[in-house]
């Protein structure tokens, strides 16, 4: 009798290579390219050095994409890293990964980007804290319903949003090409305004984050053996080029010193053409970019929970799949509810106060919200160590699974193996170290959900054992 977790979740492939690229572009290009660039410039000594760091970040991400291309074509079951970790290290590891994504990592990320969307919308069109909360909740609900309508509708929305956000960044580059001074890119060096390369790389890799989520929908890509590697590698290459062009545009128009000192580089560039309305235009760009990232995360992340529910009886309702719509309705609903809870708790002063009082009652230190520039920045800081830990483990599964499953066909194999795996895993370890050093005891925000998942995992093991014993008894009685 086949174990339940070895069964296959049957889905109808409906995503093309361009759909997969749209998902990658949509998730990766969020708000960071509009916000992180000045911090990178501050931690570089020259424009070319800063561009070199952006290029290096793209290279490191490409090394990871090589790993994921092999893993996702060899083990294309829905869930991506959940499946890789489960096969490499056992069901318990896959469970802890998916549980952490559901309880805090991915749902918190959706809430964080939704809050950024709402914050820019309120600043542009007017509205206070209540409007921000309503807009944050609204965009999560609308895009969750959109994806509940089916994969076809969800991917169309994703494609449109991705094209529009790319067009917006191309406009920034076009303004620089016309009004900028390319000679500024080879301008003189300036003293560092920050710790240097290490911190700059943290900001850059954060801006590249999210490409791995394409593996969550590997089972739904039509010609995945050919198109999935092309989407991962081609999508990241395109994003790297676009990031380099946008950062070059900032320097060409503002100069290196200006690009370091501004907090709104894109708005300052567009001001040359659109004048005082540039700020509103950039806010609209950021809202559009954030919406694309939210939709991409909602579309892909719910697939992880389907695989989790399929394999674990305690969470079996998450596995409900509508074959007509090709949509995980229950997983989408649970994901939306948890994301909305983060918006209410982390995004509001009342919620943060309530959380602090709860921590104080448990004898734990409260969260220094202002030290991390707000609620969601603290949430991202606290969950980043868990994210990078599982990212590192996922990289190691390339080696482990080659050893455990040597006969499994691998339509794509990591070139120059094992060098890209070593580079990718080393970069993940560096980011894990940096994340822990930055978050300090806030790392407990990410570790606490893992601890909460242990009782659920134990209950799941007990249920499975009773089910298997009953099946064995029934088989013996009928035999």
N, C-alpha and C positions, 0 to 999 in steps of 0.2 A: 504493500500500500504506500503510495507516494505521500511524503510529508506535505502538509498544507503549504509551507513556505517555498516548496519547490515547484508548486503549480504556476501556471502562466496566467496572467491577467490579459484576457483577449480584448484587444482594441482594434479599431479600424484606422489604419494609417491615413492621415489626411493633410499632413504638413509637407510643403515643398521645401527645397533648399532655401528659397528666398524667404519663406515664412520663418524658417529657423534663424536665418541671418537677422530678420526683423526682430525676433525675440531677443537675440543677443544684443543688438544695437539698442533696442528699446530699454532693456534692463540696465545695461552698462552706462549709457549716456543719460545720467539723471541730472542732479543739481551740482555735482562736484566740479565739473568743468567750469562752471560759472563762479564757484566759491573758493576752490582750492588753489587755483593758479597763483595768486599773490603769495601764499604761504610757500609754495615751491620756489618762486623767484627769490623770496627772502632767505632761503636756505641754499642758494646757489650763488656763485661768485660772478657769473656772467650769463648773458642770454643763451649762448651756445651750451653752457654747462646745464642750464635748466632744461633746455630741449633734449639734451643727452639723457637726463634723468627720466623724462617722459618716454623717450625711446627705449630706455632700459626697462622701464615698467612694462611696456608693450612686449618686449622680448621675454621677460619673466612670465608674463601671462601666456605668451605663445608656448612656452615650455610646458605649462600646465595644460594648455589645450591639446598638445600632442598626447599627454597622458590620458586625458578624458576621451579623446577620439578613439584610442585603442580600447579603453574600458567600455565605452558606450556602444561600440560596434560589436564587441565580443559578448557583452552581457547587456542586451538592449531592453531588459525588462523595465517597466515604468518605475521611476523613483530615483534614477541616477545614483548618487553617492550612497543612498540607502542600500541599494542592491550590491554595490561594490564592497561596502564595509561588511554587510551580512555574509557574503560569500567568503571574504578574506578572513574575518575575525570571529564570525559567529553571529547568530541572530540577536544576541544581547547588544552587540555593538551597533548593529543596524537600528535596533529599537531605540537606543539612547540617542543616536544621531537624529532620527526622525522625530522623536519626542521633543528634543531640544528645539528643533526647527518649528514644530507646532506650537509649543508653549511660549517661546520667547524670541527665537532668532529671526525666523522669516516673518512671523506675524508682527513682531516688533519693527522689523524693517519696513513692512507695508505701512504701518501706522506712522513711522518716522517720515517717510517720503510724502505720505498724505498730509501730514502736518505742515511740511515745507510747502507743498502745493497751496494749502489753505492760507498759510502765513503770507505768501506773496500775493495771493488773490485779495486778501483783506487789505494789505498795504497799498495795492493798486486801485482797488475799487471802493475802499472804505469798509470799515467794520472793526469791532473790537475783539476781545478774547472769545466771546460767545460765538461770533461769526466764524472765527477760526475753527472752533470745535465743530460747529455745524457743517462747515465746508469739508473738514477732514473726514467726518463721518459720512457725509454725502458722497464724496468721490469713492470711498471704499464700497459703499452700498451699490452705487451705480455700476461700477466696473465689475463687482462680484456678480450682479444680476446679468450684466453683459456676457460674462463668461458662462453663467448658468444657461444662457440661451444656446450654448453649443460652441464647439471648437471652431466651426466655420465662421461664426459671427465674431468670436473672440479674436481670431487671427486677423480678420479684416480690420477690426479696430486697431490692433497692434501694428499692422502694416501702415495704416494711415498715419498714426501717431509717430511712427519711426521716420517716415518720409518727411513729415512736417518738421520734426526736430532737426533732422539733417539739413533741411533747407534753411532753417533758422541759423544754424552754425555756418553754413556756406555764405549767408549774407554778411556775417561778421568778417569772414575771410575776404569777401569781395570789397567791403569797405576799406579794409586794410590794404588791399592790392591797389586801390585807387588813391587813398589819402595817406597811406603810411609811407615810411622811409625804410626800405629794406636794409640800408647801411647800419641801422641801429642794432640789427641782429649780431653784428660783429663788433659791438661797442666795447668800451673798456671794462675791466673787472672792477667790482665793488666789494667792500668787506661784507662778510656774512652778517645777517641780522638775526640769525637763529643758530641752532646747533649744527646745521649742515646737512650733508647728504642723507644720513639716516632718517631724519624727520621728513625731509622732502620725499623720500621714497615711500614713507608711510602714507602721505597724502596722495601720491601718484597711484599706488596700488589700490587705495581705497576708491579712487576714481575709475579704475579698471574693474572693480568688483562686480560680480553678477554673471559673468559669461558662463560659469559652470552650470547655471540653472538650465541651460539648453539640454543637458543630459537628462533632466527630469522627464522630458517629453520624447526621448529617443525612440521609444516604442511607437510613437505616432508619426514619425517621419517616413515618408513613402519609400524612398530609396536610401535608407540610412547608411548602408555600407559605403556609398559614394558621397551622399549629400551631407551627412552629419560631419565628417571631417572637413569637408569644404566649407560648411557653414561656420564651424568653430574657428578654423584657421583664417578663412577669408574675412569673417566678421571682425575678428580681433585685428587683423592687418588693416582693415578699413578704419576701425576706431583709432588705432595708433596714428595713422596718417592724419585723420581729422583732428585729433588732439594736438599733434605737432603744428598743424596749420593754424589752429585757433590760438595756440600760445604764441606762435610767431606773429600772428595778427596783433595780439595785445602789445608786444614789444615794438612792432613796426609803427604803431600809431602812438602809443603812450611813452615809449622809451623804457629802458630797463628800470630806471629809478621810479618812473611813474607806474609801471606794472607791479612793482614791489609795494608801493604805498597805497594803491587803490583798494577799496573793498568791493567795487563793482566794475571789474575790468570790461565786461561786455558792454555795459551801459556807457562807459566812458568812450569806448571805440565808436559806438553808434551815434554818440552825441554829435560827431562831426557831420552827420547827414541829417539826423532827425531832431537835433536840438534838445529842447527841454523834455520832449516826449520820449526820449531814448530810454529813460528809466521804466516807463510803462511798457514799452515794447519788450525790453529784456525780461521784465516780470512775466509778461505773457509767454515769452520763450521758455522761461523756467517752469511755469505752470504746465505748459505743453510737454516739456521734457519729463517733468515729474509724473504726469498722467501716463505717459508711455511706460515709465519704469514701474509704476503701480500695476498697470494692466498686465505687463509681462510677468511680474512676480506672482500676481493672483493666478494667472493662467498656468504657470509652471509649478508653483509650490504645492497646489492642491493635489498634484499627481503623487507627491511623496506620501501624503497621508492616505491615499488610496492603497498604495503598496503596504503601508504600515497596517492599516485595518485588515487587509487581505490576509496577512500573515499572523495577526495577533487577535485572538478571540475577544479580549477585553475591549478592543477598539474596532470591532468588526463593522460597526455602522459607518465608519469612515470609508469603507470599501465600496459603498453603493455607487453604482455606475449606470448612467442613463445611456444605453447603447444607441438610441436614436439621435440624441444630441451630442454624443461622445463627450459627456460632461460629468464630473464627479460632484453631484449636487450637494450631498451631505458634507463632504470635505470643504467645498466652497463656503457653505453656510457656517461651519465651525470656524474656519479660518477668518471669515468676516467678523464673527462675534468676538473672537479673541483680539483681532486687530482693533476693533471698536473699543474694547475694554482698555487697551493700551492708550488709545486716544484720550479716553476719559480720565484714566488714572495718571498718566505721565504728562498729558498735554494740558491739564488744568491745575490751577493752584490748589483747589480743594482736594483733588485726587492726590497730589504730591504730599499735601499735609497729612492726609489720611494714611498714606503709605509710611511716612516718617513716624507717625504715632504708633503704627503697628510694629515697625522695627524697634522703636524705643521700648514698647511693651514686652518684646521678646528679648530685650537686653542687647540688641544689636545697634551699631552706630547708624545714624541717619545718613541720607545721601546728600552730599554737598552739591546741590543742583547748580548753583551759580559758578562753582569752580569749573564745571564742564559746560558752561554757556547754555544751560537750559535742560529741560527734562529729557528730550529725545537724544541729545548729545550724550547725556549720562547713560541712557539706555544702550546706545550704540557702543560706548566705551566699555560698559559692563559685559556685553555679549560678545565683543570682538575676540577675546581669548578663546571662547568655546568655538567660534566660527573658524579661527585659524588652526586650532587643534584638530578639528575634524577635516579641514582642508588638507593639512599635512598627512593625516592618516589615509585620506583618499589617494594622495599621491603614492604612498607606499604600497597600496593595493595592486599597482601595476606589477611590482616585483612578486608580491605574495601570490597573486592569481596566476602569474606565469608558472610558478612552482606548483600550485595546487591543481591547476587545470591546464596542463601543457598541451592537451589535444583539442581544446576548444578552438575553433577557427577564429582567427583575428584578421578581419578584412583590412584593418589599418594597424600597423605596428609602429611604435615609437621609433623614429629614425635616430641613429647614433646611440641607441640604447646601451647603457643606462644613463648617459650624460644628461639628457633633458629631465629625467626623473630626479636625479641628484640636485640639479639646479633648482627645479621647482620645489622640492621638499626643503632644501636649504632656505629658500626665500620664505617659505611658510613658517619655518622655525624662527627666522629673524622677526617676522611679523608677529608671531606668537609672543616672543620675548618683548617686543615693543609694546604690544597691546597690554600685557600684564604690567609692564613698567608704568604705562600711562593710567590704566584703570585702578591699579592697586587693589584695595579691598572691594572695589566695585565689581571685581571679577565674580564675587558671590552672586551677582544678579544673573549671570549665566550659569553658574554651578548649581544654584538652588533648584532650577527646573530638572536638572539631571538627578538630583537627590530625590525629588518628588516622583520621578519616573521609576525609581527602583521598586517601591511597593507595587506599582502597576505591573511591572515586569514579573515580579514574583507571583502575583495573582494570575498573570497570563500563563506562566509555566505550570502552575497548579491546575488550572482549567484544562490546559492541553493534555497533561498527564492523565487526568480523570477521563477525558474524552477518549484517549488512546486505550486506556484500560478497559473502558466500557466497550469500545469497538472490538478489542481482543476477546473479551468475555462473550459478546454476542456472536462473534465469528466461531469461537470454540463451541458454543451451544448449538449453532446451526450446522457446524461441521460434523 
